[in-house]
Amino acid sequence: MTTVAPHVLWLTLVLAVLVGVSLGLLGGGGSILTVPLLVYVTGLEAKEAIATSLVVVGVTSAAGMLGHAREHRVRWRTGLLFGLAGLAGAFLGGLLGGRLPGTVLLVAFAAMMLVTAVAMLRGRREVTPRTGDVPVLHVVGEGLVVGVVTGLVGAGGGFLVVPALVLLGGLPMGVAVGTSLLVIAMKSFGGVAGYLGSVQPDWVLVAGVTVAAVLGGLVGGRLVGRVPEDGLRRGFGWFVLVMGVVVLGQELPSGAAVPALAAVGTAGVAAAVCWRLVAGCPLRRLLDAGG
């Protein structure tokens, strides 16, 4: 448990409100900033920051879900199926994360920031809901994979949940958005449970940051429609991209940043080539929709 100086605590809470505002405005993505905030501003260790972030993401998602539920935009059966798989995956991710070095976790988190930034810069594609029976194994498998990622790094995967619910669960877009908040809340709490065996969070700090983020989310929700969403999303995507590169530079050993970025670029080119060779692949359709 980390002791936080009063002036640092106040700065953390103010920035948590801004993170919540971005969540309310964009409907996602803002949680990717919670871990860097807690590590580089508040001074938490990586594992404690990730566990705290999972609580913040879980509570804010649950709070946001309530409004959708009142409007009947939550499909409980599909959401619980996907959410239980995500919860199990996130618990495993949390267990694994609790046993990995903090630097490894932050490098993985930076990679997730880069993926999220690219997804936000591309913008969300229109996708057609699946018709026919729900492929339960596909839904469970996707839930497990996204859950492991969320549990491991404390954020990420949210931009995949909505298209997964549309493509695999057959939900209309509006219902998928509401249902995704149920899924995100469940897998976030699963990740917290996985980390609790190796991390003892500062629950006063957790409560403060969570309340600040929820309040910011309410403010952001009221601003929806007054701010151009596409321009905001792209600007935020560039900001997250820069932050991801900064985190990589902070965490990688001296002299390793350039080779690591070169490796990432090479892997990206290879992935792009493979991408063209697997047209029709369900995962490709899912990522295209999420982007």
Summary of the structure (lengths in Angstrom):
residues: 291
radius of gyration: 18.1
end to end distance: 37.0
largest distance: 56.2
contacts: 1091
relative contact order: 0.19
helix: 78%
strand: 1%
